[in-house]
Amino acid sequence: MDGKARGLALLVAGAFFMEILDATVIAPAAPHIAEDLGVTPVSVHVAITAYLLTLAVLIPISGWLTERYGARRVFAVALIVFTLASIGCAAAQNLPMLVGTRVLQGVGGALMVPVGRLVVIRTTAKTDLVRAIAYLTWPALAAPLLAPALGGILSTYASWRLIFLINVPLGVAALVLARRLVPDMRADEPRPLDRRGFLMIAAGTAALVAGLETVAGPHPPWPVAIALLVFAGVTLGAATFHLLRAPQPLVDLSILRVRTYRATALGGSLFRAVITAIPFLLPLLFQLVFGWTAAQAGLVVIALFAGNIGIKPATTPLMRRFGIRTVMLGSIVASAACLVGIAFLGPSTPLLLILLVLLLSGVFRSTGFTTYNTSAFADVPPARMTSANTLMSTVQELGAGLGVALGALLVRFGGTFTDDAQTPFRVAFLALAVLLALPAIEAFRLPRTAGNVVAGRAS
C-alpha cells in the first residue's frame, strides 16, 4: 500500500472507532447521566436504542447516496453531522434532548463507516486487501473494550459530558484529512432509489432492534415486544421477496451466493454479535457479582484489548501459513472455550487468572474478526462491490448492536432459574458459547482455499 492508501484506511478506521465507541460508551455512565438529567438509570437506555435504530434504518441507503452524490461529499457531511451531534449530546439538559442528538449522531454514523469502507475496498488491490482490512478491523476490536473503561472513568472522576466532547477534535481532524484523502468516487449513471425496498428494510430492522431492546429491558411489556418482533419478521420477509424480484433492488441479495461473502455476512455477523456481548456483560458481572467499582471493572476489561493488539502482528502470517478457513475455524472454537472459562470465573478467582482468560479471549476475538473481514470481499466482482458493501455494513451493524441486547436477554433468562447473582451471567456466557456452533459449521463448510488470493497464499 502507498502512503495515500494507508492514510485513507487509517482515516476510515478513525471514523469507525468513533461510531462504535459512541454505540456502547453510554452504558457504564448511565447512572451518572440519569442523576444529572433527573431520570431513572433505566430510562437512559432509550438513548442507546435511538442510536442503534438510526444506524439500522439508514445504513441500507448509504450505497445509493454514494453513487448519487459522491463518496467525498457524503463522507464529509456525515463527519460534520456526527461532530455537531456530539456537541449537542454533551450540552443536553434533559433526556429528550439527549435522545434527539443521539439520533443525529446515528445519522452521521450510518453514513461514515459504510461509505468510508466502500472507498477503501474499491481503491485497494486485492493483494493489499489484508493490510487494508487490518486497519479497518482494529476499531471494532478496540472501541467496545475501551468504552466501559472510558465511560466509567470519565463519569466517575470527571463528567459524563466529556464522553461526547472527545469526538470533537477527532471529527475536525478527520474532516480536514477527508478533503485530501477521500476520492470523489460516484456512479456515472446512478441507479434509481428503490423506495419500496428502503421503506421495508428500514421498518423491519427498526422493529427488530426495538423489539429485542424491549425484551431485554428490566420489565418488558410482552405484548408490545411480541408485536414488534412479529412485525419485523413479516416486514423483513416481504422485503427479502421484493429484493429478489426487483430489477434494481436497494440491496442485491444474490451476492449471498458468493460463498466467502455469505460466510461473513451470516456466520460472521452471529460471531460478531456473540463477541460484542462479552465486553458489555463483563463490567456488569464485575460490578454486580464481584463487587468492583465501575472504574475497576472497566480497567480489567482492557485485558481483552491487550489480547487484540498483541496478536495483530501475527494475524496475517497465520493466515498465510494456515489459510483463512483454518484460522477462522480455530478462532471460533477457541472463543467458545474462552466463554466457558469466563462463565466459571468467580469473586474468589485470582486476578491473574481472570486477566489471562480475558487476554486469550481478546486474541481469538481479533483473529476471528480479521479472517472474516479479509475474506468477505475476496471473491466479490468489482461491479457488485457497492451493493455487497451496503448489505455487509447493515448485517454487521445489526450484529454488533443486537449483541448487546442478546447479552442482556440471556442474563434476564438465566435469572429466572435462581436468585443467585452469578447464575444469570453463567447461563448467558454458556449460551453464547453454544451459539458459536453455527458460525463454526459455516466456516467448516468453506473450501480450504477460501480467500487464498487476499491472504497471499496464491499468486
ABEGO torsion letter per residue (X at the ends): XBAAAAAAAAAAAAAAAAAAAAAAAAAAAAAAAAAAAGBBAAAAAAAAAAAAAAAAAAAAAAAAAAAAAEAAAAAAAAAAAAAAAAAAAAABABAAAAAAAAAAAAAAAAAAAAAAAAAAAAABBAAAAAAAAAAAAAAAAAAAAAAAAAAAAAAAABBAAAAAAAAAAAAAAAAAAAAAABBBBBBABBBBBBAAAAAAAAAAAAAAAAAAAAAABABBBAAAAAAAAAAAAAAAAAAAAAAAABABBABBAAAAABAAAAAAAAAAAAAAAAAAAAAAAAAAAAAAAAGBBAAAAAAAAAAAAAAAAAAAAAAAAAAAAAEAAAAAAAAAAAAAAAAAAAAABBAABBAAAAAAAAAAAAAAAAAAAAAAAAAAAAABBAAAAAAAAAAAAAAAAAAAAAAAAAAAAAAAAAAAABABAAAAAAAAAAAAAAAAAAAAAAAAABBAABGAAAAGABX
